[in-house]
Amino acid sequence: MNHPRDVLLGSQAGGVFLPVCDHYSGVEARMRKSLLLQAEMTAEFGACVFDVTLDCEDGAPVGGESDHAQLVTALALEAQAGARVAVRVHPVDHPAFEADVATIVGRAGHRLVHIMVPKVESPADVQRAVQAVDDAGAPQLAVHVLIESPAAVHRAFDIAAHPRVQSMSFGLMDFVSAHGGAIPKEGMSARGQFEHPLVVRAKLEIASACHAHGKVPSHGVVTEFSDAQALQGAARRAARELGYTRMWSIHPAQIRPILMAFAPSVDEVAQAEEVVLAAQAADWAPVSLSGQLHDRASYRYFWQVLERAHRTGRAVPSGVRSLFEAPALR
């Protein structure tokens, strides 16, 4: 029997399926703890539910960029098999950018799942980063970009169109500060960032650009890391209202709330199983369930609910569990 991905997604079947949480750390002790926590939660959930991005931009002390790049390289190489490790390098116009890429990607590119490039302003910045990655010997390495200015938001669709871009993230703090005080500080808060029109517009542009080009929109940070309720509310709004399918974590306590916010409910998963099994039984022809007509459009939606459940560590119902045993879906 044909797999739902092949039947329902068509040309999108080879699309991007990333963990819904991207966890950032830049201090050695915290980077090591993050990698250990990733291994522990992978064993707990049976799937890797968050990426660990080792941070050079905010993690390296001024003047210590080279030493920090060496440390990040060593940690990436030491990570256990199957770990999902990435690195955020310095911006392309920073003096340390080329050395970051040459050192880390040149030695550990085969252990990385992506490279994050901050402060991207244009497709030309993306191409410069791609060229550096390729020159370092990792032409297969995906590139994630961080959009942090009004001008970059204006070019979001062109940036997302670059074939090596896999995901785009929104940099809230820099975006707000780039407005020279025109956006109040409340625009950086867990609640205010969903209320100020300029911030909301930027988020929507980035999410729309990603979906238009089959890329993953990743929501930025919530700095109130000790307020679990605020974080959960922000994550839920990012997922349910703004179309984001991934979010940054900057503290281990944020990871599980993000997973919960992006996960479908138990009822949604149960309904998705019912619809997908009925579709399979009908060889993907239209069916009627509980007085409602379903066809391939709704089949696609409910299959994506099941995929999201798998990526967030939810228990996949027994009736469809075998569909997630193929290596391509792990």
ZIFEN-V536426 format. One line per field, one symbol per residue. phi: phi as a letter, one per 30 degrees, with the letter a starting at -180 (. if undefined). psi: psi as a letter, one per 20 degrees, with the letter a starting at -180 (. if undefined). Layout:
phi: ???
psi: ???
This chain:
phi: .ddedddcchdddcdcbcedbbccabcedddddddddeddddddciadcadccdccdcdddejcddddddddedddddedeidccbbccdedcdeceededdddddcbedcccacccdhdcaedddddddddddddjbddddccbccbbedddecedddddddcdcabcccdddddddchjdcddddcdecddcbdedddedddddddddddciccdcdddcddddcddddddddddeddccidcaadbbaeddddededdddddedddddddedddddedchidebcbhibdbbdddeddddddddddddcidddeddbdddccdedcd
psi: pqqhghghiciihkapnqqipoppqipghhgghghghggghghgijqoiqqoopohgihpqpikhghhhgggggghhiqqpiqoprporrqhjqhigghggggghhhjhiiqhrpporlphrhhgghggggggghikmiipqpqqoojrhhhghjghhghiphiphqpqpngghgghijkihprhhiirhghijhphhggggghgggggghhjkroppqbqoimiinhgggggggghgghhijqjqqqqjqhiigghggghiqqrghggghggggghhgghjkjrqrppkjpppahghggghhhghghggijjqppqhhjhhijiphij.
